[in-house]
Amino acid sequence: MRNTILTILFGITVAFGVLVYFIPQIGTIILLSISGLLSLIAIYDSIQTKHSLLRAFPLVARLRWLFEEERDKIQQYFIEDNLNGTPINREKRSVVYQRAKLQKDTVPFGTQHNVYSKGYEFVKHSLFPKDHHHINGEKVVFGSDKCTQKYESSIINISAMSFGSLSKNAIMALNQGAKMDGFAHNTGEGGISPYHLQGGDLIFQVGTGYFGAGKSVDGKRVFDDAIFKENATRPEVKMIEIKFSQGAKPGHGGILPAKKNTPEIAKIRAVEPGTQVDSPPSHSAFSDFKGMVTFIDKVRNLSGGKPVGIKFCVGNNEEIEEMFKTFSEANNYPDFISVDGGEGGTGAAPLEFTNYIGTPLVEGLVFVNKLLVKYKLKNNIRVIASGKAVDAFDIVKYLALGADAVGMARSFMLSLGCIQARECNLDTCPVGVATQDASLVEALVVEKKNVRVKNYHNKTVAAVKEMTAAMGIESIADIKPSQVYRRRKDEEIVSLEEVYYK
């Protein structure tokens, strides 16, 4: 095959050479130049020894690589329909864009969903719906009896995304949008950067690397009281979140690719620039649940009594129950729990961790809620659900299953203009959201995107209130699992209460 390809290319080049000799026009010269260049590439491919496919099929094999590299874009733009795209389908991406831009977000001609298929979910409406303008419950108070600085938050907040994972312009736009509409912005585990300090409320996340809350000692990341206190007592910081694991890679620890670890980011994290930063898989400040309770107390006191929570993806059920039992016996507990889903999120992760480790959000959320009830902690510990929520139905469903609020990451990225290119870990994000490439970052105009973040939050909260009103409920806080339904079999419809709580 190699000889055949080379012979064809050489033949074409000779033919164009003859044509140029007899008809020396610009067009024939261009054709000769192109064929000559392709012939040279083919010769190189045929003699190189690194890639066997190229050696056997010079030049032609490059087409396969092109389609292999760009298959996600080809799938997204030319093959997928409104409902089959993953991880977030075109229909859901569109509703984010429309709400962020204040465009019409209604749809004509009925649903494209197969409402008779197994797994279809919906809520049942009332014949006496309420006026959605008077629905309440869009705010939730965080802070148990152990807390002195309670915080009233929106039911929808920006989930954890670090400066480093996201660009400085993306962080600024998110924080300014949060300020405009009065909701919270989780810093992610990368610490508090100047770009987080735009006036929006912050949830300061403390991960296993203790970035912004610790330092390196003999190559080990350790918590430092003074460093943590300096950041935790900032007026912008309203809550502290201690991260055990994230849904993208539970039990692994965060990953910041070397290409995205700029000198500025390295300074904020107190690490070496230009190196891959791997957070430890577990905390060095404690090693068991009693130690965890002590650490939560310490962090709460150092912060001045602000709400302190923990974040994890549900893993070993017996281990999680042991944690709740410790909370109950000690009569000491976090102010909130963020439950992440094993289906993953914005963070880069090894394939096996994203696909096969960690409990999916719905099952994890239900399990945590059952334990809160069992150990009589439901009234003291708030729950934040974090897992691919995009529209009002997603939020209503999570609230029905036991969440008090919902953390959203990818949907807020979409509100910034993310096109789901799935290049977050490559530093090549084409819209400047998840990159540190200065030329790409510049494309994201903060003064335009901050308004879109605000709009998306505002319109989505309004959509939740409209759904709640249609269900005949006066408060979002009163949504129950008995009001959300699923088609379990062809002719069987059951409530989520029957699926998960009976």
C-alpha positions in Angstrom: 0.0 0.0 0.0 2.9 2.3 0.8 4.3 2.0 -2.7 0.9 2.5 -4.3 0.3 5.7 -2.4 3.8 7.1 -3.2 3.4 6.2 -6.9 0.0 7.9 -7.1 1.4 11.1 -5.5 4.5 11.2 -7.6 2.4 10.6 -10.7 0.1 13.5 -9.8 3.1 15.7 -9.1 4.7 14.9 -12.4 1.4 15.5 -14.2 1.1 19.0 -12.6 4.8 19.7 -13.5 4.1 19.0 -17.1 1.0 21.1 -17.0 3.0 24.0 -15.5 5.6 23.6 -18.2 3.0 24.0 -21.0 0.5 26.3 -19.1 2.6 28.4 -16.6 -0.3 30.0 -14.8 -0.8 30.8 -11.1 -3.4 28.1 -10.7 -1.3 25.3 -12.1 1.7 26.5 -10.1 -0.4 26.3 -6.9 -1.5 22.8 -7.8 2.1 21.7 -8.4 3.2 23.2 -5.0 0.4 21.4 -3.1 1.1 18.1 -4.8 4.8 18.5 -4.2 4.3 19.3 -0.5 2.0 16.3 -0.1 4.6 14.0 -1.8 7.4 15.2 0.5 5.1 14.5 3.6 4.4 11.1 2.2 8.1 10.3 1.7 8.8 11.4 5.3 6.0 9.3 6.6 7.2 6.2 4.7 10.7 6.4 6.1 10.1 7.4 9.7 10.1 4.6 12.3 8.0 6.0 15.1 4.4 5.3 13.8 3.8 2.0 12.0 0.5 3.1 10.6 2.0 6.1 8.9 4.9 4.0 7.6 2.4 1.6 6.0 -0.1 4.2 4.8 1.9 7.4 4.3 -0.2 10.6 4.3 -3.5 8.7 4.2 -3.1 7.6 7.9 -3.0 11.3 8.9 -6.7 11.5 8.0 -7.5 8.8 10.5 -5.6 10.7 13.2 -7.4 13.9 12.2 -10.8 12.3 12.6 -9.7 10.5 15.8 -8.5 13.8 17.4 -11.6 15.7 16.3 -14.2 13.0 16.8 -15.8 14.8 19.8 -16.3 18.0 17.7 -17.6 16.0 14.7 -20.0 14.1 17.0 -21.2 17.3 18.7 -21.8 19.4 15.6 -22.8 16.9 12.9 -24.2 13.8 14.6 -25.8 14.3 18.0 -29.4 15.4 18.3 -30.9 17.5 21.1 -31.1 14.6 23.6 -28.2 12.2 23.0 -25.2 14.4 23.6 -23.1 13.7 26.7 -22.2 14.6 29.3 -24.7 17.5 28.9 -27.0 17.3 25.9 -27.8 20.0 23.5 -31.2 20.7 24.9 -29.8 21.4 28.3 -26.9 23.4 27.0 -29.3 25.5 25.0 -31.5 26.4 28.0 -28.4 27.7 29.8 -27.3 29.8 26.9 -30.9 31.2 26.5 -31.3 32.1 30.1 -27.8 33.6 30.4 -28.5 35.8 27.3 -32.1 36.5 28.3 -33.3 34.9 25.1 -36.6 33.1 24.6 -36.3 29.8 26.4 -39.7 28.3 25.5 -40.0 25.4 23.0 -42.7 24.6 20.4 -44.4 21.5 19.2 -44.2 19.4 22.3 -41.4 17.4 24.1 -38.7 15.5 22.2 -38.5 13.1 25.2 -40.0 9.6 25.0 -42.4 10.0 27.9 -43.3 6.3 27.8 -39.7 5.0 28.1 -38.3 3.4 31.2 -36.6 6.0 33.5 -38.6 9.0 32.3 -39.1 11.3 35.3 -41.6 14.2 35.9 -43.6 16.0 38.5 -47.4 16.1 38.8 -49.1 19.4 38.8 -52.0 20.7 40.8 -55.4 21.7 39.5 -55.0 24.6 41.9 -51.5 26.0 41.2 -50.1 28.8 43.3 -49.0 32.2 42.1 -45.3 31.7 41.4 -44.6 35.4 42.2 -45.3 34.5 45.9 -43.4 31.3 46.2 -40.8 31.4 48.9 -38.0 29.1 50.1 -35.4 30.2 47.5 -33.0 30.9 50.4 -31.6 28.5 53.0 -29.8 29.2 56.3 -26.6 27.4 56.9 -25.2 27.1 60.5 -25.9 24.5 63.2 -26.1 25.2 66.9 -22.3 24.9 66.9 -22.0 28.0 64.6 -22.1 31.7 65.6 -22.0 33.3 62.1 -24.9 31.7 60.2 -25.2 32.3 56.5 -28.3 32.7 54.4 -27.6 31.3 50.9 -29.5 30.8 47.6 -30.7 27.3 46.9 -28.4 27.5 43.8 -24.7 28.3 44.2 -21.5 27.9 42.1 -19.8 24.6 42.9 -16.1 24.2 43.5 -13.8 25.3 40.6 -10.3 26.5 41.3 -8.3 29.3 39.8 -5.9 27.2 37.8 -8.6 24.9 36.6 -10.4 28.0 35.4 -8.9 31.2 34.0 -8.7 34.5 36.0 -11.4 36.0 33.7 -13.7 33.1 34.3 -13.2 33.4 38.1 -13.8 37.1 38.1 -17.0 36.8 36.0 -18.4 34.1 38.2 -17.7 36.0 41.4 -19.1 39.3 40.0 -22.2 37.4 38.8 -22.6 35.9 42.3 -22.4 39.4 43.8 -25.0 40.7 41.3 -27.7 38.1 42.2 -26.8 37.4 45.8 -25.5 33.8 45.7 -22.3 32.0 46.7 -19.2 31.0 44.8 -17.1 28.0 45.9 -13.3 28.7 45.5 -12.4 25.1 44.8 -9.3 23.7 46.5 -6.8 26.0 44.8 -7.1 28.8 47.4 -8.4 32.3 47.3 -6.9 34.4 44.5 -7.3 38.1 43.9 -9.9 37.2 41.2 -12.2 35.6 43.8 -12.3 38.9 45.7 -14.8 40.8 43.5 -17.4 41.2 46.2 -19.3 38.0 45.8 -19.8 35.6 48.8 -17.3 32.9 49.0 -17.3 29.3 50.2 -13.6 28.7 51.0 -12.8 25.1 50.1 -9.9 23.4 52.0 -8.7 20.4 50.2 -6.1 17.7 51.0 -3.4 20.0 49.6 -4.3 22.8 52.0 -3.7 25.4 49.3 -4.5 28.8 51.0 -4.7 26.9 54.3 -1.3 25.4 54.8 2.3 24.9 53.5 4.8 22.2 52.5 7.0 20.7 55.2 9.6 18.2 54.1 7.6 17.6 50.9 4.4 17.0 52.7 1.4 19.4 52.6 0.3 20.3 56.2 -2.4 22.6 57.6 -1.2 25.8 59.1 -3.4 27.7 61.6 -2.2 31.2 60.8 -2.4 30.8 57.0 -5.9 29.4 57.2 -7.1 32.0 59.6 -5.9 34.9 57.4 -8.0 33.6 54.6 -11.0 32.2 56.5 -11.6 35.5 58.4 -11.9 37.5 55.2 -15.3 39.2 55.1 -16.0 37.7 51.7 -15.7 34.2 53.1 -19.1 33.1 54.4 -18.5 29.3 54.8 -15.7 26.8 54.9 -15.8 23.5 53.1 -13.4 20.7 53.9 -13.1 18.5 50.9 -12.5 14.8 51.3 -13.2 13.8 47.7 -14.7 14.9 44.5 -17.0 13.0 42.2 -14.5 13.1 39.2 -11.9 11.1 41.1 -12.9 10.1 44.6 -10.0 8.7 46.6 -7.4 10.2 44.3 -6.8 13.9 45.0 -6.9 16.9 42.7 -4.8 17.3 39.6 -3.4 20.6 38.2 -1.6 19.9 34.9 1.9 21.4 34.6 0.9 23.4 31.6 -1.8 25.2 33.7 0.5 25.8 36.7 1.6 29.3 35.9 4.0 31.3 38.2 1.0 33.3 39.5 -1.0 30.1 40.4 2.1 28.5 41.9 2.5 31.5 44.2 -1.1 31.3 45.4 -0.7 27.6 46.0 2.8 27.8 47.4 4.1 25.2 44.9 6.7 25.0 42.2 5.5 26.6 38.9 5.4 24.5 35.7 5.0 21.2 37.5 1.9 19.0 37.8 0.4 19.5 41.2 -1.2 16.3 42.6 -3.1 16.8 45.9 -2.7 14.0 48.4 -5.6 11.5 48.4 -6.3 12.1 52.1 -5.9 14.7 54.8 -2.7 14.9 56.9 -4.4 16.9 59.7 -6.4 13.9 61.0 -6.7 10.2 60.3 -10.1 9.1 61.8 -13.6 10.4 62.4 -12.9 11.6 66.0 -9.9 13.5 64.6 -12.2 14.9 61.9 -14.6 16.2 64.5 -11.8 17.9 66.4 -10.5 19.4 63.1 -14.0 20.7 62.2 -14.2 22.4 65.6 -10.7 23.9 65.2 -11.5 25.2 61.7 -14.8 26.7 62.9 -13.1 28.5 65.8 -10.2 29.8 63.6 -12.8 31.2 61.2 -14.6 33.1 63.9 -17.6 30.7 64.1 -18.5 30.5 60.4 -20.4 27.4 59.1 -18.0 24.6 58.3 -19.0 21.7 56.1 -17.5 18.6 54.5 -17.6 17.5 50.9 -17.3 13.9 49.7 -18.6 11.4 47.1 -20.3 8.5 48.9 -18.0 5.5 49.0 -18.0 2.7 51.5 -21.5 2.7 53.1 -20.3 1.3 56.5 -17.6 3.9 56.7 -20.0 6.7 56.0 -22.4 5.4 58.6 -19.6 5.2 61.1 -18.9 8.9 60.5 -22.5 9.8 61.2 -22.5 7.7 64.3 -19.4 9.6 65.5 -21.2 12.9 64.9 -24.2 11.7 67.0 -22.2 10.2 69.9 -19.9 13.3 70.1 -22.9 15.6 69.7 -20.6 17.5 67.4 -20.9 17.7 63.6 -20.4 19.9 60.5 -22.9 22.6 59.6 -23.4 21.2 56.1 -22.5 18.2 53.9 -21.8 18.6 50.2 -22.6 15.3 48.4 -20.8 14.9 45.1 -21.7 12.4 42.4 -19.4 9.6 41.2 -20.4 10.6 37.6 -17.7 13.3 37.8 -17.6 17.0 37.0 -15.2 19.7 35.8 -12.1 18.2 37.2 -9.6 16.2 35.1 -9.4 12.6 36.2 -8.1 9.2 35.2 -10.7 7.4 33.1 -11.1 4.5 35.6 -11.9 7.0 38.4 -14.4 9.0 36.4 -16.2 5.9 35.0 -16.0 3.3 37.8 -15.4 4.8 41.2 -17.8 6.5 43.5 -21.6 6.3 44.1 -23.7 8.3 41.6 -25.2 11.5 43.1 -28.9 10.3 43.5 -28.0 7.2 45.4 -25.4 9.0 47.5 -27.8 11.8 48.3 -30.5 9.4 49.4 -28.1 7.4 51.6 -26.8 10.6 53.3 -30.4 11.8 53.9 -31.4 8.5 55.5 -28.4 8.6 57.8 -29.2 12.2 58.8 -32.7 11.0 59.8 -31.5 7.9 61.5 -29.1 9.7 63.7 -31.4 12.7 64.3 -29.1 15.2 62.7 -31.4 16.4 59.8 -32.4 19.6 61.6 -28.7 20.6 62.3 -26.9 19.6 59.1 -27.8 21.1 55.7 -27.1 19.2 52.5 -25.8 20.5 49.2 -26.2 18.2 46.2 -23.5 18.6 43.5 -24.0 16.6 40.3 -24.8 17.9 36.8 -27.8 20.0 37.7 -28.8 22.3 34.8 -32.4 23.1 34.8 -35.3 23.6 37.3 -36.3 19.9 37.2 -32.8 18.8 38.2 -33.0 21.1 41.1 -36.5 20.2 42.2 -35.5 16.5 42.0 -32.4 16.9 44.2 -34.4 19.0 46.7 -37.1 16.3 46.8 -34.5 13.7 47.6 -33.1 15.5 50.6 -30.9 18.4 49.5 -31.3 21.9 50.9 -29.3 23.5 48.2 -27.6 22.6 44.9 -24.1 23.3 43.8 -23.6 23.7 40.0 -20.3 23.9 38.2 -20.5 22.9 34.5 -23.8 24.7 34.0 -22.2 28.0 35.3 -19.3 27.3 32.9 -21.8 27.1 30.1 -23.3 30.4 31.2 -19.8 31.9 30.7 -19.8 30.6 27.1 -18.3 27.1 27.5 -19.1 25.0 24.4 -18.4 21.6 26.0 -15.2 21.2 23.9 -13.9 18.9 26.7 -10.4 20.3 26.6 -10.4 21.5 30.2 -7.3 19.5 31.1 -5.3 20.5 27.9 -5.1 24.2 28.5 -6.6 24.8 25.0 -10.2 25.8 26.0 -11.3 27.7 22.9 -13.5 30.2 24.8 -11.1 31.1 27.6 -13.0 29.4 30.5 -10.7 26.6 31.5 -7.2 27.7 30.3 -4.3 29.8 31.4 -3.3 30.7 27.8 -3.3 34.5 27.8 -4.5 34.8 24.3 -7.5 32.5 24.9 -8.3 34.0 28.3 -8.5 37.5 26.7 -11.4 36.2 24.6 -13.6 36.0 27.7 -14.8 39.5 28.4 -15.6 39.7 32.1 -17.9 42.7 31.8 -20.2 40.7 29.5 -20.0 37.3 31.0 -20.7 38.4 34.6 -24.1 39.5 33.6 -24.8 36.2 32.0 -23.8 34.3 35.2 -26.3 36.5 37.1 -29.0 36.1 34.5 -28.7 32.3 34.4 -28.9 32.1 38.2 -31.8 34.5 38.4 -33.8 32.8 35.6 -33.2 29.3 36.9 -34.4 30.2 40.4 -37.5 31.7 38.8 -38.0 28.5 36.9 -37.8 26.5 40.1 -40.4 28.8 41.7 -42.7 28.3 38.6 -42.4 24.5 38.9 -43.1 24.6 42.6 -46.2 26.8 42.0 -47.5 24.4 39.3 -47.2 21.6 41.8 -49.5 23.5 44.2 -46.8 24.1 46.8 -46.2 27.5 48.5 -42.6 27.0 49.4 -39.6 25.3 47.7 -38.6 23.9 51.1 -41.8 21.8 51.1 -40.9 19.7 48.0 -41.1 16.0 48.8 -40.0 12.8 47.0 -43.6 11.8 46.8 -44.1 14.6 44.3 -41.5 13.5 41.7 -42.3 10.4 39.6 -40.5 7.9 37.5 -41.6 5.4 34.9 -40.1 2.2 36.3 -41.7 -0.2 33.7 -43.7 0.2 30.6 -47.0 0.6 32.5 -45.8 1.4 36.0 -45.2 4.9 37.4 -43.9 5.3 40.9 -42.9 8.3 43.1 -39.2 8.7 44.1 -40.4 8.2 47.7 -41.5 4.6 46.7 -38.2 4.1 44.8 -35.8 5.3 47.5 -37.6 5.6 50.8 -39.8 2.6 51.1 
